[in-house]
Amino acid sequence: MNIGTIDAALETYVNERLAKGKEKASERFLAYVYLKHGSDEILDFLLKVGGLARCYIYCLKIVENPLKGQEMGWFAAMAAMGVYGSILMAVDESRSMGIFLLVGALVHAWSLLNMMVKKWRAIGVRISIYKEIVQIVEKELYR
């Protein structure tokens, strides 16, 4: 059994969950599992789906932290540009350049923070959906 079918089952659930809700997604996921695999392969497939979902949860929890990654580097660069713009504003000859640097740094830092928050929320939603998949799999295995 390759990982493609397992990943397809996970993506089917995620797409249905985002579009139509938990109940419809659960029904479609279980229908996909029971139609795609014979009765002797269902337990093995469900175990692998649960294991891959747990792996995705672990990987996404690592990525979830917004204080890691390239975004923080860009934010630090924008902060440095803002400080430099503030220093330039103190000198009369370079006041206009300092204003432009400070405003540009503030605008880019704000948009970067908004992007980081959106990414953080999307990853959090994805983690909760994968946790739902693990619960569905465990419920089916112990039924």
Secondary structure by P-SEA (a helix, b strand, c coil): ccaaaaaaaaaaaaaaaaccccaaaaaaaaaaaaaaccccaaaaaaaaaaaaaaaaaaaaaaaccccccaaaaaaaaaaaaaaaaaaaaaccccaaaaaaaaaaaaaaaaaaaaaaaaaaaaaaaaaaaaaaaaaaaaaaaac
